[in-house]
Amino acid sequence: MTQTIGNPLSWGAQALGLAGHDIAEVAQEVRGRTAADPLIRRIDTEDLREALRLGLADFAALRTDVMAACVIYPVIGMALIWAAFHQNALPLVFPLISGFLLIAPAAAIGLYEMSRRREAGLPASWGDAFAVLRSPRIGAMLVLSVGLFALFLTWLVVAHMVFLLTLGPDLPASVAVFLSEVFTTPAGWAMMLIGIAVGFVFAAVTLAATVVTFPMLVDRPVGLPLAIVTSLRVTGRNPSLVAVWGAVLAGSMVLGSLPFLLGLAVVLPVLGHASWHLYRRAVGFAGEVRA
Protein backbone atom coordinates (compact mmCIF):
# COMPACT_ATOMS: atom_id res chain seq x y z
CA MET A 1 0.00 0.00 0.00
CA THR A 2 1.31 3.46 -0.91
CA GLN A 3 2.10 5.62 2.10
CA THR A 4 1.36 9.33 1.94
CA ILE A 5 2.34 12.14 4.24
CA GLY A 6 -0.73 13.50 5.92
CA ASN A 7 -1.48 17.19 6.22
CA PRO A 8 -2.41 18.99 9.46
CA LEU A 9 -6.11 18.71 8.64
CA SER A 10 -5.94 14.93 8.29
CA TRP A 11 -3.91 14.65 11.48
CA GLY A 12 -6.48 16.73 13.30
CA ALA A 13 -9.33 14.61 11.96
CA GLN A 14 -7.58 11.42 13.07
CA ALA A 15 -6.90 12.87 16.53
CA LEU A 16 -10.54 13.94 16.89
CA GLY A 17 -11.65 10.50 15.77
CA LEU A 18 -9.46 8.79 18.37
CA ALA A 19 -10.61 11.21 21.07
CA GLY A 20 -14.24 10.60 20.14
CA HIS A 21 -13.67 6.85 20.34
CA ASP A 22 -12.07 7.19 23.80
CA ILE A 23 -14.93 9.39 25.04
CA ALA A 24 -17.45 6.90 23.72
CA GLU A 25 -15.62 4.10 25.53
CA VAL A 26 -15.72 6.01 28.82
CA ALA A 27 -19.41 6.80 28.31
CA GLN A 28 -20.08 3.10 27.75
CA GLU A 29 -18.19 2.25 30.95
CA VAL A 30 -20.21 4.80 32.89
CA ARG A 31 -23.49 3.32 31.63
CA GLY A 32 -22.33 -0.25 32.16
CA ARG A 33 -21.84 -3.10 29.73
CA THR A 34 -23.88 -5.83 31.39
CA ALA A 35 -26.98 -6.01 33.46
CA ALA A 36 -26.79 -6.76 37.17
CA ASP A 37 -29.37 -7.55 39.82
CA PRO A 38 -27.96 -6.43 43.18
CA LEU A 39 -29.70 -7.67 46.29
CA ILE A 40 -29.77 -5.15 49.13
CA ARG A 41 -29.33 -6.80 52.50
CA ARG A 42 -30.19 -5.52 55.94
CA ILE A 43 -27.08 -5.14 58.07
CA ASP A 44 -26.61 -4.73 61.81
CA THR A 45 -23.91 -3.68 64.25
CA GLU A 46 -22.36 -7.13 64.06
CA ASP A 47 -21.81 -6.59 60.35
CA LEU A 48 -20.03 -3.32 61.10
CA ARG A 49 -17.82 -4.99 63.69
CA GLU A 50 -17.08 -7.87 61.32
CA ALA A 51 -16.19 -5.45 58.51
CA LEU A 52 -13.76 -3.64 60.80
CA ARG A 53 -12.31 -6.93 62.04
CA LEU A 54 -11.73 -8.15 58.48
CA GLY A 55 -10.33 -4.75 57.53
CA LEU A 56 -7.80 -5.01 60.36
CA ALA A 57 -6.99 -8.57 59.27
CA ASP A 58 -6.34 -7.39 55.70
CA PHE A 59 -4.15 -4.60 57.00
CA ALA A 60 -2.22 -6.99 59.25
CA ALA A 61 -1.61 -9.33 56.31
CA LEU A 62 -0.69 -6.58 53.85
CA ARG A 63 0.53 -3.79 56.10
CA THR A 64 3.89 -3.27 54.39
CA ASP A 65 2.28 -3.05 50.96
CA VAL A 66 -0.69 -0.88 51.92
CA MET A 67 1.37 1.52 54.04
CA ALA A 68 3.79 1.93 51.16
CA ALA A 69 0.86 2.75 48.89
CA CYS A 70 -0.96 4.99 51.42
CA VAL A 71 1.89 6.99 52.92
CA ILE A 72 1.36 9.51 50.13
CA TYR A 73 -1.93 10.67 51.69
CA PRO A 74 -0.50 12.16 54.90
CA VAL A 75 2.24 13.72 52.76
CA ILE A 76 -0.38 15.35 50.53
CA GLY A 77 -2.37 16.43 53.59
CA MET A 78 0.63 18.06 55.23
CA ALA A 79 1.52 19.80 51.96
CA LEU A 80 -2.00 21.25 51.74
CA ILE A 81 -1.89 22.45 55.34
CA TRP A 82 1.54 24.01 54.80
CA ALA A 83 0.17 25.80 51.74
CA ALA A 84 -2.78 27.08 53.78
CA PHE A 85 -0.45 28.48 56.44
CA HIS A 86 1.95 29.84 53.85
CA GLN A 87 -0.84 31.63 51.99
CA ASN A 88 -2.31 33.03 55.22
CA ALA A 89 -5.39 30.83 54.78
CA LEU A 90 -5.66 29.59 58.36
CA PRO A 91 -9.47 29.34 58.22
CA LEU A 92 -9.15 26.66 55.54
CA VAL A 93 -6.92 24.30 57.53
CA PHE A 94 -9.78 22.48 59.27
CA PRO A 95 -11.96 22.35 56.12
CA LEU A 96 -8.99 20.85 54.25
CA ILE A 97 -8.54 18.11 56.85
CA SER A 98 -12.24 17.34 57.31
CA GLY A 99 -12.87 17.57 53.57
CA PHE A 100 -10.56 14.63 52.99
CA LEU A 101 -13.53 12.45 53.97
CA LEU A 102 -15.25 13.58 50.77
CA ILE A 103 -12.52 12.19 48.51
CA ALA A 104 -11.39 9.27 50.67
CA PRO A 105 -13.70 6.76 48.91
CA ALA A 106 -11.88 7.44 45.64
CA ALA A 107 -8.47 7.35 47.32
CA ALA A 108 -9.12 3.79 48.54
CA ILE A 109 -9.87 2.19 45.15
CA GLY A 110 -6.65 0.17 45.19
CA LEU A 111 -7.40 -1.10 48.68
CA TYR A 112 -10.74 -2.52 47.55
CA GLU A 113 -8.93 -4.47 44.84
CA MET A 114 -6.41 -5.84 47.33
CA SER A 115 -9.19 -6.99 49.65
CA ARG A 116 -11.08 -8.51 46.72
CA ARG A 117 -8.04 -10.52 45.66
CA ARG A 118 -7.28 -11.66 49.20
CA GLU A 119 -10.89 -12.74 49.74
CA ALA A 120 -10.72 -14.73 46.50
CA GLY A 121 -7.52 -16.46 47.63
CA LEU A 122 -5.36 -14.63 45.09
CA PRO A 123 -1.98 -12.98 45.76
CA ALA A 124 -2.29 -9.33 46.76
CA SER A 125 0.34 -6.60 46.89
CA TRP A 126 0.68 -2.86 46.32
CA GLY A 127 1.22 -3.63 42.64
CA ASP A 128 -2.28 -5.13 42.51
CA ALA A 129 -3.63 -1.92 44.04
CA PHE A 130 -2.41 0.00 40.98
CA ALA A 131 -3.58 -2.76 38.64
CA VAL A 132 -7.14 -1.53 39.22
CA LEU A 133 -6.24 1.31 36.84
CA ARG A 134 -6.58 -1.26 34.04
CA SER A 135 -10.12 -2.15 35.11
CA PRO A 136 -12.80 -1.87 32.39
CA ARG A 137 -14.69 0.39 34.81
CA ILE A 138 -11.83 2.82 35.42
CA GLY A 139 -13.61 5.43 33.30
CA ALA A 140 -16.66 5.29 35.57
CA MET A 141 -14.42 5.43 38.65
CA LEU A 142 -12.62 8.50 37.30
CA VAL A 143 -15.91 10.25 36.54
CA LEU A 144 -17.09 9.69 40.11
CA SER A 145 -13.68 10.70 41.48
CA VAL A 146 -13.85 13.99 39.56
CA GLY A 147 -17.33 14.53 40.97
CA LEU A 148 -16.09 13.99 44.52
CA PHE A 149 -13.17 16.36 43.96
CA ALA A 150 -15.60 19.00 42.67
CA LEU A 151 -17.67 18.47 45.82
CA PHE A 152 -14.49 18.87 47.89
CA LEU A 153 -13.71 22.20 46.18
CA THR A 154 -17.31 23.33 46.70
CA TRP A 155 -16.98 22.52 50.41
CA LEU A 156 -13.85 24.68 50.63
CA VAL A 157 -15.63 27.59 48.94
CA VAL A 158 -18.63 27.26 51.27
CA ALA A 159 -16.37 26.98 54.33
CA HIS A 160 -14.56 30.16 53.28
CA MET A 161 -17.91 31.93 52.87
CA VAL A 162 -18.91 30.86 56.38
CA PHE A 163 -15.66 32.37 57.68
CA LEU A 164 -16.28 35.62 55.81
CA LEU A 165 -19.80 35.88 57.25
CA THR A 166 -18.66 35.26 60.83
CA LEU A 167 -15.02 36.01 61.68
CA GLY A 168 -14.01 37.61 58.38
CA PRO A 169 -13.19 39.33 56.22
CA ASP A 170 -9.78 40.11 57.78
CA LEU A 171 -7.42 37.15 58.07
CA PRO A 172 -6.14 36.29 61.58
CA ALA A 173 -2.73 37.64 62.49
CA SER A 174 -1.52 34.29 63.88
CA VAL A 175 -2.60 30.80 64.84
CA ALA A 176 -2.97 31.81 68.49
CA VAL A 177 -5.17 34.80 67.60
CA PHE A 178 -7.32 32.68 65.28
CA LEU A 179 -7.86 29.94 67.87
CA SER A 180 -8.69 32.53 70.50
CA GLU A 181 -11.29 34.13 68.23
CA VAL A 182 -12.78 30.73 67.35
CA PHE A 183 -13.23 29.50 70.92
CA THR A 184 -13.85 32.70 72.88
CA THR A 185 -16.07 34.89 70.69
CA PRO A 186 -19.72 34.55 69.60
CA ALA A 187 -18.63 34.89 65.97
CA GLY A 188 -16.17 32.04 66.41
CA TRP A 189 -18.80 29.77 67.91
CA ALA A 190 -21.20 30.71 65.12
CA MET A 191 -18.56 29.80 62.55
CA MET A 192 -18.02 26.39 64.17
CA LEU A 193 -21.72 25.57 64.50
CA ILE A 194 -22.60 26.66 60.96
CA GLY A 195 -19.51 24.99 59.53
CA ILE A 196 -20.20 21.71 61.31
CA ALA A 197 -23.84 21.72 60.16
CA VAL A 198 -22.94 22.45 56.53
CA GLY A 199 -20.08 19.96 56.61
CA PHE A 200 -22.45 17.31 57.94
CA VAL A 201 -24.69 17.79 54.90
CA PHE A 202 -21.73 17.42 52.51
CA ALA A 203 -20.51 14.31 54.35
CA ALA A 204 -23.98 12.72 54.52
CA VAL A 205 -24.60 13.16 50.79
CA THR A 206 -21.17 11.74 49.95
CA LEU A 207 -21.59 8.78 52.30
CA ALA A 208 -25.06 7.88 50.98
CA ALA A 209 -23.89 8.04 47.36
CA THR A 210 -20.59 6.20 47.77
CA VAL A 211 -20.86 3.78 50.73
CA VAL A 212 -20.70 0.82 48.31
CA THR A 213 -20.25 2.50 44.91
CA PHE A 214 -16.50 2.19 44.38
CA PRO A 215 -16.25 -1.37 45.77
CA MET A 216 -19.12 -2.41 43.49
CA LEU A 217 -17.40 -0.88 40.44
CA VAL A 218 -14.22 -2.76 41.36
CA ASP A 219 -16.13 -6.00 41.85
CA ARG A 220 -18.77 -6.11 39.11
CA PRO A 221 -19.27 -5.11 35.45
CA VAL A 222 -21.90 -2.50 36.30
CA GLY A 223 -22.39 1.10 35.28
CA LEU A 224 -21.95 4.14 37.48
CA PRO A 225 -25.69 4.96 37.74
CA LEU A 226 -26.53 1.46 38.99
CA ALA A 227 -23.64 1.55 41.49
CA ILE A 228 -24.79 4.90 42.90
CA VAL A 229 -28.43 3.82 43.04
CA THR A 230 -27.36 0.64 44.85
CA SER A 231 -25.45 2.74 47.38
CA LEU A 232 -28.51 4.92 47.95
CA ARG A 233 -30.66 1.81 48.36
CA VAL A 234 -28.23 0.39 50.93
CA THR A 235 -28.45 3.68 52.83
CA GLY A 236 -32.23 3.76 52.54
CA ARG A 237 -32.60 0.25 53.92
CA ASN A 238 -30.00 0.70 56.67
CA PRO A 239 -30.07 4.43 57.55
CA SER A 240 -29.04 4.10 61.19
CA LEU A 241 -26.24 1.62 60.48
CA VAL A 242 -24.88 3.74 57.63
CA ALA A 243 -24.98 6.75 59.96
CA VAL A 244 -23.02 4.77 62.57
CA TRP A 245 -20.55 3.77 59.86
CA GLY A 246 -20.17 7.42 58.91
CA ALA A 247 -19.45 8.29 62.54
CA VAL A 248 -16.83 5.51 62.66
CA LEU A 249 -15.20 6.90 59.51
CA ALA A 250 -15.20 10.47 60.82
CA GLY A 251 -13.88 9.51 64.25
CA SER A 252 -11.17 7.31 62.77
CA MET A 253 -10.09 10.05 60.37
CA VAL A 254 -9.82 12.48 63.30
CA LEU A 255 -7.57 10.01 65.12
CA GLY A 256 -5.64 9.44 61.91
CA SER A 257 -4.94 13.15 61.69
CA LEU A 258 -2.77 12.85 64.80
CA PRO A 259 0.05 13.51 64.88
CA PHE A 260 0.46 15.70 61.79
CA LEU A 261 -1.79 13.43 59.65
CA LEU A 262 0.75 10.59 59.89
CA GLY A 263 -1.89 8.28 61.33
CA LEU A 264 -3.67 8.33 57.97
CA ALA A 265 -1.07 5.86 56.69
CA VAL A 266 -2.66 3.31 59.04
CA VAL A 267 -6.25 4.50 59.39
CA LEU A 268 -6.95 4.90 55.67
CA PRO A 269 -5.98 1.35 54.65
CA VAL A 270 -7.90 -0.19 57.57
CA LEU A 271 -11.02 1.78 56.66
CA GLY A 272 -10.55 1.05 52.97
CA HIS A 273 -10.33 -2.70 53.53
CA ALA A 274 -13.25 -2.54 55.98
CA SER A 275 -15.36 -0.66 53.41
CA TRP A 276 -14.86 -3.52 50.97
CA HIS A 277 -16.07 -6.05 53.52
CA LEU A 278 -19.05 -3.87 54.43
CA TYR A 279 -20.00 -3.79 50.74
CA ARG A 280 -19.78 -7.60 50.60
CA ARG A 281 -22.15 -7.88 53.55
CA ALA A 282 -24.60 -5.21 52.36
CA VAL A 283 -24.86 -6.13 48.66
CA GLY A 284 -25.34 -9.56 47.11
CA PHE A 285 -26.16 -10.98 43.71
CA ALA A 286 -28.42 -13.77 42.57
CA GLY A 287 -26.89 -17.19 43.23
CA GLU A 288 -24.15 -15.80 45.44
CA VAL A 289 -23.48 -17.04 48.96
CA ARG A 290 -23.27 -14.26 51.54
CA ALA A 291 -19.70 -13.27 52.43
ChimeraX attribute file (.defattr): number of C-alpha atoms within 10 A of each C-alpha:
attribute: neighborCount
match mode: 1-to-1
recipient: residues
	/A:1	3
	/A:2	3
	/A:3	5
	/A:4	6
	/A:5	7
	/A:6	9
	/A:7	8
	/A:8	9
	/A:9	9
	/A:10	11
	/A:11	12
	/A:12	12
	/A:13	11
	/A:14	12
	/A:15	12
	/A:16	12
	/A:17	12
	/A:18	12
	/A:19	12
	/A:20	12
	/A:21	12
	/A:22	13
	/A:23	13
	/A:24	12
	/A:25	14
	/A:26	20
	/A:27	16
	/A:28	17
	/A:29	21
	/A:30	25
	/A:31	16
	/A:32	22
	/A:33	13
	/A:34	10
	/A:35	11
	/A:36	15
	/A:37	11
	/A:38	16
	/A:39	15
	/A:40	20
	/A:41	17
	/A:42	14
	/A:43	18
	/A:44	14
	/A:45	13
	/A:46	9
	/A:47	16
	/A:48	21
	/A:49	14
	/A:50	15
	/A:51	23
	/A:52	22
	/A:53	16
	/A:54	21
	/A:55	23
	/A:56	21
	/A:57	16
	/A:58	22
	/A:59	25
	/A:60	12
	/A:61	14
	/A:62	19
	/A:63	19
	/A:64	12
	/A:65	17
	/A:66	26
	/A:67	18
	/A:68	12
	/A:69	19
	/A:70	21
	/A:71	17
	/A:72	14
	/A:73	19
	/A:74	19
	/A:75	16
	/A:76	12
	/A:77	20
	/A:78	17
	/A:79	12
	/A:80	16
	/A:81	21
	/A:82	15
	/A:83	14
	/A:84	16
	/A:85	16
	/A:86	10
	/A:87	9
	/A:88	15
	/A:89	15
	/A:90	21
	/A:91	24
	/A:92	19
	/A:93	18
	/A:94	12
	/A:95	20
	/A:96	19
	/A:97	17
	/A:98	19
	/A:99	20
	/A:100	16
	/A:101	21
	/A:102	25
	/A:103	19
	/A:104	19
	/A:105	25
	/A:106	21
	/A:107	18
	/A:108	22
	/A:109	23
	/A:110	27
	/A:111	32
	/A:112	27
	/A:113	25
	/A:114	29
	/A:115	28
	/A:116	20
	/A:117	16
	/A:118	16
	/A:119	15
	/A:120	9
	/A:121	9
	/A:122	10
	/A:123	10
	/A:124	19
	/A:125	22
	/A:126	20
	/A:127	13
	/A:128	16
	/A:129	21
	/A:130	16
	/A:131	13
	/A:132	18
	/A:133	15
	/A:134	9
	/A:135	15
	/A:136	21
	/A:137	26
	/A:138	18
	/A:139	22
	/A:140	25
	/A:141	24
	/A:142	15
	/A:143	15
	/A:144	21
	/A:145	19
	/A:146	14
	/A:147	13
	/A:148	20
	/A:149	18
	/A:150	14
	/A:151	18
	/A:152	23
	/A:153	15
	/A:154	13
	/A:155	22
	/A:156	20
	/A:157	14
	/A:158	16
	/A:159	24
	/A:160	19
	/A:161	15
	/A:162	19
	/A:163	23
	/A:164	15
	/A:165	13
	/A:166	18
	/A:167	21
	/A:168	15
	/A:169	11
	/A:170	8
	/A:171	14
	/A:172	17
	/A:173	10
	/A:174	12
	/A:175	13
	/A:176	10
	/A:177	10
	/A:178	16
	/A:179	15
	/A:180	12
	/A:181	16
	/A:182	19
	/A:183	14
	/A:184	10
	/A:185	13
	/A:186	13
	/A:187	17
	/A:188	18
	/A:189	16
	/A:190	18
	/A:191	23
	/A:192	18
	/A:193	12
	/A:194	15
	/A:195	19
	/A:196	15
	/A:197	12
	/A:198	16
	/A:199	19
	/A:200	12
	/A:201	11
	/A:202	18
	/A:203	21
	/A:204	16
	/A:205	12
	/A:206	19
	/A:207	23
	/A:208	23
	/A:209	20
	/A:210	24
	/A:211	26
	/A:212	27
	/A:213	27
	/A:214	28
	/A:215	29
	/A:216	25
	/A:217	25
	/A:218	21
	/A:219	17
	/A:220	16
	/A:221	18
	/A:222	24
	/A:223	25
	/A:224	25
	/A:225	14
	/A:226	20
	/A:227	27
	/A:228	21
	/A:229	16
	/A:230	25
	/A:231	24
	/A:232	21
	/A:233	18
	/A:234	25
	/A:235	23
	/A:236	13
	/A:237	15
	/A:238	17
	/A:239	14
	/A:240	14
	/A:241	18
	/A:242	22
	/A:243	15
	/A:244	13
	/A:245	19
	/A:246	19
	/A:247	12
	/A:248	15
	/A:249	20
	/A:250	15
	/A:251	12
	/A:252	17
	/A:253	22
	/A:254	16
	/A:255	15
	/A:256	19
	/A:257	20
	/A:258	11
	/A:259	9
	/A:260	13
	/A:261	21
	/A:262	19
	/A:263	19
	/A:264	27
	/A:265	22
	/A:266	17
	/A:267	22
	/A:268	27
	/A:269	27
	/A:270	26
	/A:271	25
	/A:272	30
	/A:273	30
	/A:274	27
	/A:275	28
	/A:276	30
	/A:277	26
	/A:278	25
	/A:279	24
	/A:280	20
	/A:281	20
	/A:282	26
	/A:283	21
	/A:284	17
	/A:285	14
	/A:286	9
	/A:287	6
	/A:288	8
	/A:289	7
	/A:290	11
	/A:291	12
